[in-house]
Amino acid sequence: MKNDLIKNLINLTVNNKNNYSYINLDENNNYRGWVTNFNLKNNIDGTVVKLDLHNEKDLFLLFVLASAWSRTGPWENAVFFTTYLKYKDYDIEKWQDDFFIKDEIINKADNSRKITNEVYFINYKERQKISFRKDFYKSVHILAVRWQEIKEYMSKADKKSDWKIFIDYISSIEGLGSGKNKMRIKIPLILRELKCQNIYKNIDGKYCCVADKRVRDTYNNYLHNNLPQDYIKASELIWVDFGTLYDIPAFAYKDLCKN
């Protein structure tokens, strides 16, 4: 029974890959990665927002996206915040400056409104009111201060082919989640995007599936199988179920079931 449900959800996902912005599959129906195409288009010149993780500024923004997405509230907030920073093209070092960050926080409402007017989702009709949370900015500051160290841990994990080294490090940093909380659930997002863009070729897919609330709700309500509370163990189970589609079918269910 469960295998039939998995197959059904995979088919629904593949058949709707052109209908939802985040179902970003290639011609072989493998997941391209979220950040290879945000499916956000600029109103003026028609360009599509994306991150090239070979570029250091874009790599930094992947961590910003994961951290911002760790908060409660609509997932679109994190996406538009990252898009805003992509357009601003700030040097990473600027985020170590307290005065710069205070100015950004003061203008966050105007900036969120401007970016909402500048870009729009392709093939995604639901619109949320976009807001930039104040604690987004503190997390970007923490990432900037620790950036060299973060890169060193990725390098260590790569050399030893042991990405638990990186997972244990990044999950230990206070303030990358809400308030002083640590970031955990969205760490697999970082690893998945690095894997999808072949930045590192030895990342095991079992570390790359995000067990967020939407995904857990799908398992609880549709797949009839509660995920483990541990986010890595949950990732491993999702990987067994969906493979190179990662958590996308489970994430998409909320939208797919409407049809």
Backbone as numpy.savetxt, mean C-alpha at the origin, in Angstrom:
# Nx Ny Nz CAx CAy CAz Cx Cy Cz
-15.46 -27.26 -0.73 -16.29 -26.05 -0.73 -15.43 -24.79 -0.73
-14.42 -24.78 0.14 -13.56 -23.60 0.22 -12.82 -23.36 -1.09
-12.31 -24.46 -1.70 -11.59 -24.30 -2.96 -12.48 -23.71 -4.04
-13.77 -24.09 -4.05 -14.71 -23.53 -5.02 -14.91 -22.03 -4.79
-14.97 -21.63 -3.53 -15.12 -20.22 -3.20 -13.90 -19.42 -3.63
-12.71 -19.98 -3.40 -11.47 -19.33 -3.81 -11.45 -19.16 -5.32
-11.76 -20.23 -6.04 -11.76 -20.17 -7.51 -12.78 -19.16 -8.02
-13.94 -19.12 -7.40 -14.98 -18.17 -7.79 -14.52 -16.74 -7.61
-13.88 -16.47 -6.48 -13.41 -15.12 -6.21 -12.26 -14.72 -7.13
-11.39 -15.68 -7.45 -10.31 -15.41 -8.40 -10.90 -15.06 -9.77
-11.89 -15.83 -10.20 -12.53 -15.56 -11.50 -13.21 -14.20 -11.52
-13.90 -13.85 -10.44 -14.54 -12.55 -10.35 -13.52 -11.43 -10.46
-12.38 -11.61 -9.79 -11.33 -10.60 -9.81 -10.77 -10.42 -11.21
-10.42 -11.53 -11.84 -9.85 -11.47 -13.19 -10.85 -10.86 -14.18
-12.11 -11.26 -14.08 -13.13 -10.78 -15.02 -13.46 -9.30 -14.83
-13.10 -8.76 -13.66 -13.38 -7.35 -13.38 -12.12 -6.50 -13.33
-11.04 -6.99 -13.92 -9.76 -6.29 -13.79 -9.78 -4.91 -14.46
-10.70 -4.69 -15.37 -10.79 -3.38 -16.01 -11.85 -2.48 -15.38
-12.48 -2.97 -14.33 -13.59 -2.23 -13.73 -13.24 -1.54 -12.41
-12.12 -1.94 -11.81 -11.73 -1.34 -10.54 -10.26 -0.94 -10.58
-9.99 0.24 -10.07 -8.67 0.83 -10.24 -7.55 0.02 -9.61
-7.84 -0.70 -8.54 -6.76 -1.38 -7.82 -6.55 -2.82 -8.27
-7.41 -3.35 -9.15 -7.18 -4.69 -9.70 -6.25 -4.53 -10.89
-5.00 -4.51 -10.63 -4.00 -4.09 -11.61 -3.25 -5.33 -12.13
-3.89 -6.05 -13.06 -3.33 -7.31 -13.55 -2.71 -7.13 -14.93
-1.68 -7.94 -15.21 -1.06 -7.90 -16.53 -1.80 -8.82 -17.49
-1.24 -9.00 -18.68 -1.93 -9.79 -19.71 -2.06 -11.27 -19.31
-1.22 -11.71 -18.38 -1.30 -13.09 -17.88 -2.08 -13.18 -16.57
-2.73 -12.09 -16.22 -3.54 -12.00 -15.00 -2.73 -12.17 -13.72
-1.47 -11.78 -13.78 -0.65 -11.67 -12.57 -0.67 -10.22 -12.10
-0.55 -10.05 -10.81 -0.63 -8.71 -10.24 0.62 -7.89 -10.55
0.42 -6.69 -11.08 1.54 -5.83 -11.44 2.15 -5.13 -10.23
1.37 -5.03 -9.16 1.76 -4.20 -8.03 0.90 -2.96 -8.00
0.55 -2.52 -6.82 -0.34 -1.38 -6.68 0.29 -0.11 -7.23
1.56 0.12 -6.89 2.15 1.42 -7.19 2.66 1.54 -8.62
2.63 0.46 -9.40 3.02 0.59 -10.81 1.99 1.39 -11.59
0.79 1.51 -11.00 -0.26 2.32 -11.64 -1.34 2.58 -10.60
-1.36 3.77 -10.04 -2.37 4.12 -9.04 -3.77 4.18 -9.66
-3.81 4.17 -11.02 -5.07 4.41 -11.73 -5.69 5.74 -11.33
-4.82 6.67 -11.01 -5.20 8.06 -10.80 -4.66 8.86 -11.97
-5.53 9.61 -12.62 -5.11 10.37 -13.81 -5.19 11.86 -13.54
-4.18 12.58 -14.04 -4.14 14.03 -13.92 -5.18 14.66 -14.84
-5.96 15.59 -14.29 -7.02 16.23 -15.06 -6.49 17.09 -16.20
-5.28 17.61 -16.03 -4.76 18.57 -17.00 -4.02 17.89 -18.16
-3.02 17.05 -17.83 -2.21 16.47 -18.91 -2.48 14.98 -19.16
-3.36 14.38 -18.35 -3.74 12.99 -18.58 -2.74 11.95 -18.12
-1.65 12.37 -17.49 -0.66 11.40 -17.02 -1.22 10.59 -15.86
-0.75 9.36 -15.73 -1.19 8.44 -14.67 -0.16 8.43 -13.55
-0.63 8.45 -12.34 0.25 8.46 -11.17 0.81 7.06 -10.94
2.11 6.97 -10.72 2.77 5.70 -10.43 4.09 5.95 -9.73
4.63 4.89 -9.14 5.93 4.97 -8.49 6.88 4.00 -9.17
8.04 4.51 -9.54 9.12 3.67 -10.05 10.07 3.43 -8.89
10.07 2.24 -8.34 10.81 1.98 -7.11 12.32 1.89 -7.32
12.76 2.00 -8.57 14.20 2.15 -8.82 14.66 3.57 -8.50
13.70 4.49 -8.42 13.97 5.88 -8.07 13.85 6.03 -6.55
14.86 6.60 -5.90 14.89 6.63 -4.44 13.73 7.42 -3.84
13.37 8.54 -4.45 12.25 9.31 -3.93 10.95 8.51 -3.99
10.76 7.78 -5.07 9.56 6.95 -5.20 9.60 5.78 -4.22
10.77 5.23 -4.01 10.92 4.15 -3.03 10.53 4.66 -1.64
10.97 5.84 -1.31 10.60 6.46 -0.03 9.08 6.62 0.07
8.45 7.03 -1.03 7.00 7.24 -1.03 6.23 5.92 -0.86
6.83 4.80 -1.25 6.20 3.51 -0.98 6.03 3.30 0.52
7.07 3.67 1.28 6.99 3.55 2.74 5.99 4.55 3.31
5.92 5.73 2.72 4.93 6.72 3.14 3.52 6.18 2.92
3.29 5.60 1.76 1.98 5.03 1.44 1.60 3.95 2.45
2.53 3.05 2.73 2.25 1.96 3.67 1.94 2.49 5.06
2.71 3.47 5.49 2.49 4.05 6.81 1.15 4.76 6.89
0.85 5.59 5.89 -0.42 6.33 5.89 -1.61 5.37 5.79
-1.45 4.29 5.05 -2.50 3.31 4.86 -2.73 2.48 6.13
-1.81 2.58 7.08 -1.95 1.85 8.35 -3.01 2.47 9.25
-3.43 3.68 8.94 -4.42 4.38 9.76 -5.84 3.91 9.45
-6.74 4.20 10.38 -8.15 3.98 10.12 -8.64 5.04 9.13
-9.82 4.80 8.57 -10.37 5.74 7.61 -10.24 5.20 6.20
-10.83 5.90 5.22 -10.81 5.44 3.83 -9.39 5.24 3.30
-9.17 4.15 2.58 -7.84 3.88 2.03 -7.41 4.95 1.02
-8.40 5.66 0.46 -8.08 6.70 -0.52 -7.25 7.83 0.09
-7.38 8.06 1.40 -6.60 9.13 2.05 -5.11 8.91 1.84
-4.65 7.69 2.06 -3.23 7.38 1.91 -2.78 7.53 0.46
-3.64 7.13 -0.46 -3.30 7.19 -1.89 -3.17 8.63 -2.36
-4.12 9.48 -1.97 -4.06 10.88 -2.39 -2.92 11.62 -1.68
-2.64 11.26 -0.44 -1.52 11.88 0.27 -0.21 11.54 -0.44
-0.03 10.29 -0.82 1.18 9.89 -1.53 1.26 10.56 -2.90
0.12 10.68 -3.56 0.07 11.35 -4.86 0.46 12.82 -4.72
-0.04 13.46 -3.69 0.31 14.86 -3.43 1.83 15.01 -3.28
2.44 14.11 -2.51 3.89 14.20 -2.30 4.66 13.85 -3.57
4.12 12.94 -4.36 4.75 12.61 -5.65 4.81 13.85 -6.54
3.72 14.60 -6.59 3.70 15.81 -7.41 4.61 16.89 -6.86
4.69 16.98 -5.54 5.56 18.00 -4.92 7.04 17.68 -5.12
7.38 16.40 -5.22 8.75 15.98 -5.48 9.75 16.55 -4.46
9.36 16.52 -3.20 10.24 17.04 -2.15 11.48 16.15 -2.00
12.60 16.77 -1.64 13.76 15.99 -1.24 13.45 15.31 0.09
13.92 14.10 0.24 13.64 13.33 1.45 14.13 14.06 2.70
15.25 14.74 2.58 15.84 15.43 3.73 14.96 16.54 4.27
14.09 17.10 3.44 13.23 18.19 3.91 12.33 17.73 5.04
12.00 16.44 5.06 11.11 15.92 6.09 11.77 15.78 7.45
13.05 16.10 7.53 13.73 16.13 8.82 13.61 17.51 9.47
13.07 18.47 8.74 12.96 19.87 9.18 11.60 20.10 9.87
11.63 20.39 11.16 10.39 20.57 11.93 9.56 21.74 11.41
10.22 22.82 10.98 9.48 24.00 10.50 8.77 23.69 9.18
9.43 22.93 8.33 8.82 22.51 7.06 7.57 21.67 7.34
7.67 20.74 8.28 6.55 19.86 8.60 5.39 20.65 9.20
5.69 21.61 10.09 4.63 22.43 10.68 3.87 23.20 9.60
4.59 23.71 8.63 3.96 24.45 7.53 3.06 23.52 6.70
3.53 22.31 6.45 2.73 21.33 5.72 1.44 20.99 6.47
1.55 20.85 7.78 0.37 20.51 8.59 -0.65 21.65 8.57
-0.15 22.88 8.67 -1.04 24.05 8.65 -1.86 24.08 7.35
-1.24 23.68 6.25 -1.88 23.77 4.93 -2.47 22.46 4.45
-2.60 21.47 5.35 -3.01 20.14 4.91 -4.43 20.11 4.31
-5.34 20.90 4.87 -6.71 20.90 4.33 -6.75 21.46 2.91
-6.04 22.57 2.68 -5.98 23.14 1.33 -5.31 22.18 0.36
-4.23 21.55 0.82 -3.49 20.66 -0.07 -4.29 19.41 -0.43
-5.05 18.88 0.53 -5.87 17.71 0.23 -6.98 18.07 -0.76
-7.54 19.27 -0.61 -8.59 19.71 -1.53 -8.03 19.92 -2.94
-6.84 20.50 -3.03 -6.24 20.77 -4.34 -5.93 19.48 -5.09
-5.34 18.51 -4.38 -4.97 17.28 -5.07 -6.21 16.49 -5.48
-7.28 16.59 -4.71 -8.53 15.92 -5.08 -9.10 16.50 -6.38
-8.88 17.78 -6.59 -9.35 18.43 -7.81 -8.42 18.19 -9.00
-7.16 17.84 -8.71 -6.17 17.67 -9.78 -6.22 16.30 -10.42
-6.57 15.27 -9.63 -6.53 13.91 -10.16 -7.85 13.19 -9.88
-8.11 12.15 -10.66 -9.33 11.37 -10.45 -9.02 9.90 -10.71
-9.79 9.01 -10.06 -9.63 7.58 -10.26 -10.19 7.15 -11.61
-9.47 6.26 -12.27 -9.96 5.62 -13.48 -10.71 4.36 -13.07
-11.91 4.18 -13.60 -12.70 2.97 -13.35 -12.96 2.69 -11.87
-13.14 3.75 -11.12 -13.52 3.57 -9.72 -14.47 4.70 -9.37
-15.75 4.37 -9.26 -16.78 5.40 -9.21 -17.04 5.96 -7.82
-16.73 5.20 -6.79 -16.97 5.70 -5.43 -15.98 6.81 -5.11
-16.48 7.87 -4.50 -15.61 8.97 -4.09 -15.74 9.19 -2.60
-14.63 9.28 -1.95 -14.59 9.58 -0.53 -14.11 11.02 -0.36
-14.51 11.64 0.73 -13.94 12.94 1.06 -12.52 12.70 1.55
-11.56 13.30 0.88 -10.15 13.06 1.18 -9.68 14.00 2.27
-8.97 13.46 3.24 -8.36 14.29 4.29 -6.99 13.73 4.64
-6.07 14.63 4.95 -4.73 14.24 5.36 -4.64 14.32 6.88
-4.48 13.19 7.52 -4.39 13.16 8.97 -3.10 13.82 9.44
-3.19 14.48 10.58 -2.02 15.16 11.14 -0.88 14.19 11.42
-1.23 12.97 11.87 -0.16 12.04 12.22 0.52 11.41 11.00
-0.01 11.64 9.78 0.73 11.25 8.58 2.12 11.89 8.58
2.16 13.15 8.95 3.36 13.96 8.80 4.47 13.54 9.76
4.08 13.19 10.98 5.08 12.71 11.94 5.72 11.42 11.45
4.91 10.57 10.85 5.44 9.31 10.34 6.41 9.54 9.18
6.10 10.48 8.31 7.02 10.80 7.21 8.34 11.31 7.78
8.26 12.11 8.83 9.47 12.60 9.50 10.30 11.43 10.04
9.66 10.48 10.69 10.37 9.32 11.24 11.03 8.52 10.12
10.31 8.32 9.02 10.88 7.61 7.88 12.10 8.33 7.31
12.02 9.65 7.24 13.13 10.43 6.71 14.36 10.34 7.61
14.14 10.43 8.90 15.26 10.35 9.87 15.93 8.98 9.79
15.14 7.95 9.58 15.65 6.58 9.59 15.95 6.03 8.20
15.87 6.85 7.18 15.89 6.36 5.82 17.15 5.56 5.49
18.30 6.06 5.85 19.55 5.35 5.55 19.57 3.99 6.24
19.10 3.97 7.47 19.05 2.72 8.24 18.08 1.73 7.61
16.93 2.24 7.16 15.94 1.39 6.49 16.55 0.73 5.25
17.27 1.50 4.47 17.91 0.95 3.26 18.97 -0.09 3.63
19.68 0.14 4.72 20.69 -0.82 5.16 20.05 -2.15 5.54
18.89 -2.09 6.20 18.22 -3.33 6.59 17.66 -4.07 5.39
17.19 -3.33 4.39 16.75 -4.00 3.16 17.93 -4.70 2.49
19.06 -4.04 2.50 20.26 -4.63 1.90 20.70 -5.89 2.66
20.64 -5.83 4.00 21.00 -7.01 4.81 20.07 -8.17 4.52
18.77 -7.88 4.46 17.79 -8.92 4.19 18.01 -9.55 2.82
18.34 -8.71 1.86 18.59 -9.19 0.50 19.83 -10.08 0.45
20.90 -9.64 1.08 22.15 -10.41 1.03 22.01 -11.76 1.71
21.23 -11.82 2.77 21.06 -13.08 3.50 19.83 -13.87 3.04
19.10 -13.29 2.07 17.84 -13.91 1.60 16.94 -14.25 2.77
16.88 -13.33 3.72 16.06 -13.53 4.92 15.33 -12.22 5.21
14.10 -12.10 4.70 13.38 -10.84 4.83 12.72 -10.66 6.18
12.83 -11.69 7.04 12.40 -11.49 8.42 13.28 -10.46 9.12
14.52 -10.33 8.66 15.43 -9.31 9.21 14.82 -7.93 9.04
14.33 -7.66 7.84 13.71 -6.37 7.56 12.38 -6.23 8.27
11.57 -7.29 8.25 10.25 -7.26 8.89 10.39 -6.93 10.38
11.31 -7.61 11.04 11.50 -7.39 12.48 11.97 -5.97 12.76
12.81 -5.44 11.88 13.31 -4.07 12.08 12.20 -3.04 11.88
11.53 -3.08 10.74 10.56 -2.03 10.42 9.36 -2.08 11.36
9.03 -3.28 11.85 7.90 -3.42 12.76 8.23 -2.96 14.18
9.49 -2.65 14.42 9.90 -2.21 15.76 9.88 -0.69 15.91
9.65 0.05 14.83 9.75 1.51 14.85 8.44 2.12 15.33
8.49 2.85 16.41 7.30 3.51 16.92 6.95 4.72 16.06
5.64 4.95 15.88 5.18 6.15 15.19 4.90 6.00 13.71
5.08 4.80 13.16 4.73 4.59 11.75 3.28 4.16 11.59
2.63 3.86 12.71 1.19 3.63 12.73 0.51 4.81 13.39
-0.75 4.67 13.75 -1.49 5.76 14.38 -0.82 6.19 15.67
-0.67 7.49 15.84 -0.05 8.02 17.05 1.35 7.47 17.23
1.59 6.82 18.37 2.90 6.23 18.63 2.95 4.75 18.25
1.90 4.25 17.64 1.85 2.83 17.30 2.87 2.46 16.23
3.17 1.19 16.19 4.08 0.66 15.17 3.27 0.21 13.96
3.94 0.15 12.82 3.30 -0.33 11.60 3.57 -1.82 11.45
2.52 -2.58 11.25 2.71 -4.02 11.04 1.91 -4.53 9.84
0.60 -4.28 9.85 -0.27 -4.90 8.83 0.14 -4.53 7.41
0.65 -3.32 7.20 0.98 -2.88 5.85 2.44 -3.17 5.46
3.21 -3.81 6.32 4.58 -4.20 5.94 4.56 -5.12 4.72
3.65 -6.11 4.66 3.60 -6.94 3.44 3.34 -6.14 2.16
2.65 -5.01 2.26 2.46 -4.16 1.09 3.80 -3.70 0.53
4.70 -3.27 1.42 6.02 -2.83 1.00 6.76 -3.96 0.29
6.76 -5.13 0.91 7.48 -6.28 0.36 6.88 -6.72 -0.98
5.55 -6.68 -1.08 4.90 -7.08 -2.32 5.29 -6.16 -3.47
5.28 -4.85 -3.21 5.60 -3.90 -4.28 7.06 -4.02 -4.69
7.94 -4.25 -3.74 9.36 -4.47 -4.06 9.52 -5.72 -4.92
8.74 -6.75 -4.60 8.79 -8.01 -5.35 8.22 -7.82 -6.77
7.10 -7.13 -6.86 6.44 -6.96 -8.16 7.29 -6.15 -9.13
8.06 -5.20 -8.63 8.91 -4.40 -9.51 10.33 -4.96 -9.61
10.54 -6.15 -9.08 11.84 -6.83 -9.16 12.98 -6.01 -8.57
12.66 -5.23 -7.55 13.73 -4.49 -6.87 14.60 -5.50 -6.11
13.94 -6.46 -5.48 14.62 -7.59 -4.86 13.92 -8.86 -5.34
14.69 -9.82 -5.83 14.12 -11.00 -6.46 13.89 -12.15 -5.48
14.39 -12.03 -4.25 14.34 -13.16 -3.33 13.35 -12.97 -2.19
12.35 -12.11 -2.38 11.31 -11.93 -1.37 10.27 -13.03 -1.54
10.06 -13.79 -0.49 9.09 -14.88 -0.54 7.67 -14.30 -0.54
6.84 -14.80 -1.46 5.47 -14.31 -1.58 4.65 -14.47 -0.31
5.06 -15.39 0.56 4.30 -15.60 1.79 4.36 -14.40 2.73
5.30 -13.47 2.47 5.41 -12.25 3.28 4.70 -11.06 2.64
3.99 -11.29 1.54 3.57 -10.18 0.68 2.06 -9.93 0.61
1.28 -10.54 1.47 -0.17 -10.38 1.42 -0.66 -9.59 2.64
-1.46 -8.59 2.40 -1.90 -7.67 3.44 -3.23 -8.13 4.04
-3.20 -8.44 5.32 -4.42 -8.90 6.01 -5.08 -7.73 6.73
-5.57 -6.76 5.95 -6.22 -5.60 6.56 -7.68 -5.92 6.84
-8.44 -4.93 7.31 -9.82 -5.18 7.73 -10.68 -5.70 6.58
-10.53 -5.10 5.40 -11.34 -5.54 4.26 -11.06 -6.99 3.92
-9.81 -7.37 3.96 -9.43 -8.75 3.65 -9.95 -9.70 4.72
-9.80 -9.32 5.98 -10.29 -10.16 7.07 -11.82 -10.31 7.01
-12.51 -9.25 6.67 -13.97 -9.32 6.55 -14.38 -10.32 5.47
-13.63 -10.34 4.37 -13.92 -11.30 3.31 -13.76 -12.73 3.79
-12.67 -12.97 4.50 -12.44 -14.32 5.02 -13.53 -14.71 6.03
-13.87 -13.77 6.90 -14.86 -14.06 7.94 -16.26 -14.29 7.36
-16.64 -13.47 6.36 -18.02 -13.46 5.88 -18.25 -14.27 4.61
-17.18 -14.51 3.86 -17.36 -15.17 2.56 -16.61 -16.49 2.48
-15.36 -16.48 2.94 -14.56 -17.70 2.85 -14.72 -18.59 4.07
-15.41 -18.06 5.10 -15.71 -18.85 6.30 -14.44 -19.41 6.94
-13.44 -18.59 7.01 -12.18 -19.04 7.59 -11.47 -17.83 8.20
-11.54 -17.71 9.51 -10.90 -16.58 10.17 -9.39 -16.63 9.98
-8.81 -15.52 9.62 -7.36 -15.45 9.47 -6.69 -15.38 10.83
-5.46 -15.89 10.95 -4.71 -15.73 12.20 -4.52 -14.25 12.51
-4.48 -13.91 13.78 -4.26 -12.52 14.17 -2.87 -12.04 13.77
-1.89 -12.92 13.85 -0.53 -12.57 13.44 -0.52 -12.25 11.95
-0.04 -11.03 11.60 -0.18 -10.57 10.22 0.70 -11.34 9.24
1.81 -11.91 9.71 2.65 -12.70 8.82 2.04 -14.08 8.59
1.53 -14.69 9.64 0.85 -15.98 9.47 -0.38 -15.83 8.58
-1.09 -14.72 8.75 -2.24 -14.45 7.89 -1.80 -14.29 6.44
-0.69 -13.59 6.23 -0.15 -13.41 4.88 0.18 -14.75 4.24
0.74 -15.65 5.01 1.09 -16.96 4.49 -0.14 -17.73 4.01
-1.22 -17.63 4.77 -2.46 -18.33 4.40 -3.05 -17.74 3.12
-3.06 -16.40 3.04 -3.60 -15.73 1.85 -2.79 -16.11 0.61
-1.47 -16.21 0.78 -0.58 -16.58 -0.32 -0.91 -17.98 -0.84
-1.19 -18.89 0.08 -1.57 -20.25 -0.31 -2.87 -20.22 -1.13
-3.80 -19.37 -0.73 -5.11 -19.31 -1.40 -5.04 -18.64 -2.76
-4.32 -17.51 -2.86 -4.41 -16.67 -4.05 -3.11 -16.51 -4.83
-2.00 -16.98 -4.30 -0.74 -16.92 -5.03 -0.39 -15.52 -5.49
-0.04 -15.38 -6.77 0.46 -14.11 -7.30 -0.63 -13.05 -7.48
-1.86 -13.37 -7.10 -2.89 -12.32 -6.98 -2.85 -11.70 -5.58
-2.06 -12.29 -4.70 -1.87 -11.80 -3.33 -3.23 -11.62 -2.62
-3.41 -10.50 -1.95 -4.66 -10.27 -1.20 -5.72 -9.58 -2.04
-5.44 -9.30 -3.31 -6.33 -8.48 -4.12 -7.75 -9.07 -4.24
-7.92 -10.36 -4.49 -9.30 -10.88 -4.56 -10.09 -10.67 -3.27
-9.44 -10.90 -2.14 -10.13 -10.72 -0.86 -10.42 -9.25 -0.60
-9.49 -8.38 -0.98 -9.71 -6.94 -0.82 -10.84 -6.48 -1.73
-10.93 -7.04 -2.92 -11.89 -6.59 -3.93 -13.30 -7.07 -3.64
-13.45 -8.07 -2.82 -14.77 -8.70 -2.64 -15.85 -7.68 -2.27
-15.53 -6.72 -1.42 -16.52 -5.72 -1.01 -17.12 -5.01 -2.21
-16.31 -4.77 -3.24 -16.80 -4.11 -4.44 -17.42 -5.11 -5.41
-16.78 -6.25 -5.56 -17.25 -7.24 -6.53 -18.62 -7.80 -6.17
-18.88 -7.94 -4.88 -20.14 -8.58 -4.46 -21.35 -7.69 -4.75
-21.12 -6.41 -5.01 -22.24 -5.53 -5.35 -22.87 -5.90 -6.66
-22.06 -6.53 -7.52 -22.55 -6.91 -8.86 -22.92 -8.38 -8.94
